[in-house]
Amino acid sequence: MTTVFIGSYTQEITPEFGGHGEGIYICEFDEYTGNLTKKDSLFITNPGYLTLSSDKKFLYSFTEVSKHENPKVIAYKIKDNRLTKISELNIDGGFPCHLLIHHNTLIVACYGTGSVSSFPLLQNGSFEGTSNTYFHKGFGPNILRQEAAHAHQIIVHPNKSDIYVTDLGTDQLHAYHFVGTSFKPNPNKNLQLPKGNGCRHMIFNKKGSLGYILNELTGKIHIIKNTPKGLQFLSSVESLPTTFKGIPSASAIRIHPNGKFLYTANRTIDCITIFKIIKEKLVLLETIYLSGKTIREFNLSNDGSWLLACMQDSDEIHTYEVKSNGLLVKRHTTKTIASPVCVNF
């Protein structure tokens, strides 16, 4: 059995967006059958994303609320598959939406304020008590969604030095790095992307030679190449079927651990699109349509044998077996987890 942590929305964030989950769910995943079983839950308001320390001893999340509601980052110790809160700090921003650990520092992106904050960590997993915050500025052509900067995800390049933040509002990758132990902007490596697409999430291949950006507002995948002069835009690929006529709402992107396959999700039509990676190209393999409602985040097991998909508005987790050709076969549906939005092995 493998322990899986799942974050959920516990309240409405807007009249049309939110949920009624229990906070962080602690589950057991059977890697032989694909069955996912809820074991416990711990209440925290809107833990929209989770991240684990590399030694799996600590779990971190945040309260995804507006700035005037004082969002916090929270650290938990993991022992015997239970979570114990050990530290929390206020975030100088609003609606945090992504976080990760790098260089003994927790880095948080805030959608609402277009900002990025860093929180140094102590050896016991708690916060040191200081943080840096940087606010992005700008806007894009989509007046409804790009009226201001909206930081959406933090990505560490495989070189472990360059850090990028996708900004949905400005269609930019904002570059950061560490100067000593301080998290700092690195504007010389910023990358302006084609406007109006709304870059949401990004992932690099293992070598860091190529990156793939999923754009929420168009559903396109930007292919990015790492060159001696920095990141450069190569091309765009459609992740949605040609028959789709609605408004795209792309949500997540993952690469299989073997580096051969890429997966994207779109909420409007609840599909996962599967590509084969061939050099600098993406070749469409299949689009599968999900039976639940609103595919949010999904994740692959560490060995790449399974894919778990969070169906936010139908209160389900779908489990798929990943075949050797990259295609997915549905094996299980868990209906005991309300409003799931992220999953972490």
Summary of the structure (lengths in Angstrom):
residues: 345
radius of gyration: 18.7
end to end distance: 11.2
largest distance: 52.3
contacts: 1224
relative contact order: 0.12
helix: 2%
strand: 54%
